[in-house]
Amino acid sequence: MVAIGLASLFSDACYESIIPLLPAFITSLGGGALAVGAVEGVADGLAAVFKLWGGAIADYSTRRRLLAAGGYLGVGLFMPAIGLVNSVVGVFVLRTLSWVCRGFRSPIRDTLLVDGTDPVYVNRAFGFQRALDTVGAVIGPLMAIGLVAARVPVHKAILFGFIPGIAAGAMYLWVRERPRSVPPREPVHLALAGLPAAFRRYVASAGLFGVGNFSATLLVLVALRAFTPALGSVKATAAATALYLVHNVLYASLAYPASLLSERMGSGRLLLVSFLAFSGVGIIVAVGSSQPAAVVAAFFVAACAIAILDPLEGTFATELLPAERRGTGYGALAAVNGVGDLLSSLGVGALWQAFGPQVAFGASAALCFAGAALLMPLVWGRRR
């Protein structure tokens, strides 16, 4: 479990040092809000297919460790290579390839994590892994801030991600995969049809919520535009990156406590709180996208919400899935989330560019609330 957590830490340090720099980098290449949304959304959407494939493979493969390692290494190579391109199309291609690798590895990693953990402590295992994951998400923006402060050009700062990215793949040398018997291989559509009805309802609510839950990169762009009139573009980039760092510090600090709280409150109920909190983020940005204080508040609420959402999505899924279907279930959930990210990032970016932030983020808030309403009947009657 520790090696899996460290791999997540290094991988996040890699791409989280790059993500807050992407809006400025894409802008320097001539892109705008729609380009940022397209780069993020299409990468997430295409990765959804590979999440589903990775989940199906996780149920039937006896070489999950090597497959997960390959996914981590792919992210560590493709994401920093963005610094070598000079067009939005190049950014789009490499961002997509890195997220395809990330999507493929995620359900495989989660099955390795659960299979290596005492069932009593699954909540904590997800919380621990996500906490280390987010420690990397703190290190990454710190790297970015230091490099920007040292006046390293943005494209060169991105290249520093190669170091933690390669280290992430190397961590799987210390992961041990337990021998196990695997079920007979069956077509993906039959495996999906065999998932429990309660889990399918959960996936539907998560999908609706995901269509409204826009990428954090768009939140960075909101901050960049809110701070630029007062600070100028260079200082605004540093300030937006610093705010993203604070967001990740809060997330890292709260992810494990959230998993402990879920053992008392119930993972589904706490997950519902995060859905409602993200609806609040959309409302805050819709009302105050040009006001620095409102943007800071949006980052704070988003950090608390993601600290709950990230570990408990998998935890609640584990409660609803039989052991022999976990990989397929994790893959299905991740795939639906990926499609939601595609629609959300593209939709919010397009609405923002066409009608302004009030319409874009107002629509986001409404969809997140609708996802929460769909989830509520499923979680409220469950035992803790």
C-alpha positions in Angstrom: 0.0 0.0 0.0 2.9 2.4 0.8 4.5 1.9 -2.6 1.2 2.5 -4.3 0.8 5.7 -2.3 4.3 6.9 -3.2 3.7 6.2 -6.9 0.7 8.4 -6.6 2.7 11.1 -4.8 5.4 11.2 -7.5 2.9 11.1 -10.3 0.8 13.9 -8.9 4.0 15.9 -8.3 4.7 15.4 -12.0 1.4 16.5 -13.5 0.3 19.0 -10.8 3.5 21.0 -11.5 2.2 21.3 -15.1 -1.6 21.7 -14.8 -1.5 25.2 -13.1 0.9 26.3 -15.9 -1.2 25.1 -18.7 -3.7 28.0 -18.9 -0.8 30.5 -19.2 1.0 28.2 -21.7 -2.0 27.7 -23.9 -2.8 31.4 -23.8 0.8 32.1 -24.9 0.1 29.8 -27.9 -3.0 31.7 -28.9 -5.7 29.7 -27.1 -8.5 30.9 -24.8 -11.1 29.6 -22.4 -12.6 27.2 -25.1 -9.1 25.8 -25.9 -8.4 25.2 -22.2 -11.7 23.5 -21.8 -11.2 21.4 -24.9 -7.7 20.3 -23.9 -8.9 19.2 -20.5 -12.3 17.8 -21.5 -11.3 15.8 -24.6 -8.4 14.3 -22.7 -10.8 13.2 -19.9 -13.4 11.9 -22.3 -11.0 9.8 -24.4 -9.4 8.5 -21.2 -12.9 7.3 -20.2 -12.7 4.5 -22.7 -9.4 3.3 -21.3 -10.7 3.5 -17.8 -13.4 1.0 -18.8 -10.9 -1.2 -20.5 -8.4 -1.0 -17.6 -11.2 -2.0 -15.2 -12.2 -5.0 -17.2 -8.5 -6.1 -17.5 -8.1 -5.7 -13.7 -10.7 -8.5 -13.1 -9.0 -11.0 -15.4 -5.3 -10.2 -15.4 -2.6 -11.7 -13.2 -0.1 -9.0 -14.2 -1.9 -5.9 -12.8 1.3 -4.6 -11.2 3.1 -4.3 -14.6 0.1 -2.8 -16.2 -0.3 -0.2 -13.5 3.4 0.6 -13.7 3.2 1.2 -17.4 0.3 3.6 -16.9 2.2 5.6 -14.4 5.3 5.7 -16.6 3.2 6.9 -19.6 1.9 9.8 -17.6 5.5 10.6 -16.5 6.7 10.8 -20.0 3.8 12.3 -22.0 2.8 15.1 -19.6 6.2 16.8 -19.3 6.8 16.5 -23.0 4.1 19.2 -23.4 7.0 21.6 -22.8 8.6 20.6 -26.1 5.7 21.6 -28.3 4.8 25.0 -29.8 1.1 24.6 -30.7 -2.2 24.1 -29.0 -2.7 20.9 -31.0 0.6 19.5 -29.7 -0.6 20.3 -26.1 -3.9 18.6 -26.9 -2.2 15.4 -28.2 0.3 15.0 -25.3 -2.3 15.9 -22.7 -4.6 13.3 -24.1 -2.0 10.6 -24.3 -1.0 11.2 -20.7 -4.6 11.0 -19.5 -5.2 7.9 -21.5 -2.4 6.3 -19.5 -3.8 7.7 -16.3 -7.3 6.5 -17.0 -6.1 3.0 -17.9 -4.0 2.6 -14.7 -6.6 4.0 -12.2 -9.0 1.0 -11.8 -6.1 -1.4 -11.9 -4.4 0.4 -9.1 -7.6 0.5 -7.0 -8.1 -3.3 -7.3 -4.4 -3.8 -6.2 -5.1 -1.5 -3.3 -8.3 -3.2 -2.1 -7.0 -6.7 -2.6 -4.0 -5.9 -0.4 -6.0 -4.3 2.4 -8.0 -5.8 5.3 -11.7 -5.2 4.4 -12.2 -3.4 7.7 -9.7 -0.7 6.7 -10.7 -0.1 3.0 -12.0 3.4 3.8 -8.6 4.3 5.4 -6.6 2.7 2.6 -8.4 4.9 0.0 -7.9 7.9 2.3 -4.2 7.1 2.8 -3.6 6.6 -0.9 -5.5 9.8 -1.9 -3.7 11.8 0.9 -0.3 10.8 -0.5 -1.6 11.5 -4.0 -2.4 15.0 -2.9 0.9 15.5 -1.1 2.3 15.2 -4.6 -0.3 17.7 -5.7 1.2 20.1 -3.1 4.8 19.4 -4.2 3.9 20.0 -7.9 2.6 23.5 -7.6 5.4 24.4 -5.2 7.8 23.3 -8.0 5.9 25.5 -10.5 5.8 28.5 -8.2 9.6 28.2 -7.5 10.4 27.9 -11.2 8.1 30.8 -12.2 9.6 32.9 -9.4 13.0 32.1 -10.7 11.8 33.4 -14.1 12.2 30.0 -15.8 10.1 30.2 -19.0 6.9 28.3 -18.7 7.7 25.7 -21.4 11.0 24.9 -19.6 9.3 24.7 -16.2 7.0 22.0 -17.6 10.0 19.8 -18.5 11.0 19.4 -14.8 8.0 17.1 -14.5 10.1 14.3 -16.1 11.9 13.7 -12.8 9.0 12.8 -10.5 7.1 11.3 -13.4 9.7 8.6 -14.0 10.1 8.0 -10.3 6.4 7.2 -10.1 6.7 4.3 -12.5 9.7 3.0 -10.6 7.7 2.7 -7.4 5.9 -0.3 -8.7 9.1 -2.3 -8.4 8.2 -2.6 -4.7 4.5 -3.4 -5.2 3.6 -7.0 -4.6 0.6 -8.6 -6.3 -1.2 -11.3 -4.3 -1.7 -14.6 -6.2 -5.4 -15.1 -6.9 -7.7 -17.1 -9.1 -9.4 -15.1 -11.8 -12.9 -15.6 -13.2 -13.4 -16.7 -16.8 -13.0 -13.8 -19.3 -16.3 -12.4 -20.7 -17.2 -9.6 -23.0 -17.2 -6.1 -21.4 -21.0 -5.6 -22.1 -21.8 -8.8 -20.2 -19.6 -7.8 -17.3 -21.3 -4.4 -17.1 -24.7 -6.0 -17.3 -23.8 -8.1 -14.2 -23.1 -5.1 -12.0 -25.6 -4.7 -9.1 -28.6 -2.4 -9.7 -27.6 -0.2 -6.7 -24.2 0.4 -8.2 -25.7 1.3 -11.6 -27.9 3.9 -9.9 -24.8 5.3 -8.1 -23.0 5.5 -11.4 -25.9 7.4 -13.0 -25.8 10.0 -10.2 -22.0 10.3 -10.4 -22.3 10.8 -14.2 -24.9 13.6 -13.9 -22.8 15.3 -11.2 -19.7 14.9 -13.3 -21.3 16.8 -16.2 -21.4 19.8 -13.9 -18.1 19.3 -12.0 -15.7 21.4 -14.1 -11.9 20.9 -14.3 -9.7 22.6 -11.7 -7.8 24.0 -14.6 -10.8 26.2 -15.4 -10.8 27.4 -11.8 -7.1 28.4 -12.2 -8.1 30.3 -15.4 -10.9 32.1 -13.4 -8.2 33.1 -10.8 -5.8 34.2 -13.5 -8.4 36.5 -15.1 -9.6 37.9 -11.7 -6.0 38.7 -10.6 -4.5 40.1 -13.8 -6.1 43.6 -13.8 -4.5 44.3 -10.4 -1.3 42.3 -10.6 -0.3 42.0 -14.2 0.1 38.7 -16.1 3.3 37.3 -14.5 2.2 38.0 -10.9 -1.3 36.8 -11.6 0.1 33.5 -12.9 2.1 33.1 -9.7 -0.9 34.1 -7.6 -3.2 31.6 -9.4 -0.6 28.9 -9.0 -0.2 29.7 -5.3 -4.0 29.5 -4.8 -4.0 26.1 -6.6 -1.3 25.1 -4.2 -3.3 26.1 -1.1 -6.3 24.2 -2.6 -4.1 21.1 -2.8 -2.6 21.6 0.7 -6.2 21.6 2.1 -7.1 18.6 0.1 -4.0 16.7 1.3 -4.8 17.6 4.9 -8.4 16.6 4.8 -8.5 13.5 2.6 -7.5 11.0 5.3 -9.7 12.6 8.1 -12.6 12.5 5.6 -12.1 8.7 5.2 -12.1 8.3 9.0 -15.2 10.4 9.3 -16.9 8.2 6.7 -16.5 5.2 9.0 -18.9 6.9 11.4 -21.1 8.9 9.2 -21.3 6.5 6.2 -19.3 7.0 3.0 -22.4 7.6 0.9 -23.8 10.3 3.1 -20.5 12.1 3.2 -20.2 11.8 -0.6 -23.6 13.5 -0.9 -22.1 16.4 1.1 -19.3 16.8 -1.5 -21.8 16.8 -4.4 -23.7 19.7 -2.7 -20.4 21.5 -1.9 -19.4 21.4 -5.6 -22.7 22.9 -6.5 -21.8 25.7 -4.1 -18.5 26.3 -5.9 -20.4 26.8 -9.2 -22.7 29.4 -7.5 -19.8 31.3 -6.0 -17.9 31.5 -9.3 -21.1 32.4 -11.3 -21.7 35.3 -8.9 -18.2 36.5 -8.3 -15.8 35.3 -11.0 -14.2 38.8 -11.3 -13.8 39.3 -7.5 -10.6 37.9 -6.0 -12.3 37.3 -2.6 -15.0 35.1 -4.2 -12.4 33.2 -6.2 -10.4 32.5 -3.1 -13.6 31.2 -1.4 -14.4 29.0 -4.4 -11.0 27.4 -4.1 -11.5 26.8 -0.4 -14.9 25.1 -0.8 -13.6 23.1 -3.8 -10.6 21.8 -1.8 -12.9 20.6 1.0 -15.3 19.0 -1.5 -12.6 17.1 -3.4 -11.0 15.9 -0.2 -14.3 14.1 0.5 -15.1 13.1 -3.1 -11.8 11.6 -4.2 -11.4 8.9 -1.6 -15.1 8.2 -1.0 -16.1 7.6 -4.6 -14.1 4.4 -4.6 -15.0 3.5 -1.0 -18.7 3.8 -1.7 -18.3 1.8 -4.9 -16.5 -1.0 -3.0 -19.5 -1.2 -0.7 -21.8 -1.8 -3.6 -19.7 -4.2 -5.6 -18.9 -7.9 -5.2 -15.2 -8.7 -5.1 -15.2 -10.5 -8.5 -16.7 -7.4 -10.2 -14.6 -4.6 -8.6 -12.3 -4.0 -11.5 -15.2 -3.7 -14.0 -17.1 -1.5 -11.5 -14.2 0.8 -10.8 -13.6 1.1 -14.6 -17.3 1.8 -15.3 -17.4 4.5 -12.6 -14.1 6.0 -13.9 -15.3 5.9 -17.5 -18.6 7.7 -16.6 -16.6 10.3 -14.7 -14.3 10.8 -17.7 -17.3 11.4 -20.0 -18.7 13.8 -17.4 -15.3 15.6 -17.3 -15.4 15.8 -21.1 -18.9 17.3 -21.3 -18.2 19.6 -18.3 -14.9 21.1 -19.4 -16.1 21.5 -23.0 -19.5 22.8 -21.9 -18.3 25.2 -19.3 -15.5 26.5 -21.6 -17.9 27.0 -24.5 -20.6 28.6 -22.4 -18.1 30.9 -20.8 -16.7 32.0 -24.1 -20.2 32.5 -25.7 -22.3 33.8 -22.8 -19.9 34.7 -19.9 -19.1 33.0 -16.6 -22.5 33.6 -15.0 -24.2 31.2 -17.4 -21.3 28.7 -17.6 -20.9 28.2 -13.9 -24.6 28.6 -13.1 -25.3 25.6 -15.3 -22.5 23.7 -13.6 -24.0 24.4 -10.2 -27.4 23.2 -11.4 -26.1 19.9 -12.7 -24.1 19.2 -9.6 -27.2 19.7 -7.5 -29.2 17.4 -9.8 -26.5 14.7 -9.3 -26.9 15.1 -5.5 -30.6 14.8 -5.8 -30.3 11.5 -7.7 -27.8 10.2 -5.1 -29.8 11.1 -2.1 -32.4 8.2 -2.1 -29.6 5.7 -2.6 -27.5 6.7 0.4 -29.9 8.0 2.9 -31.5 4.7 3.8 -28.2 2.7 3.9 -26.7 1.5 7.2 -23.5 3.2 8.2 
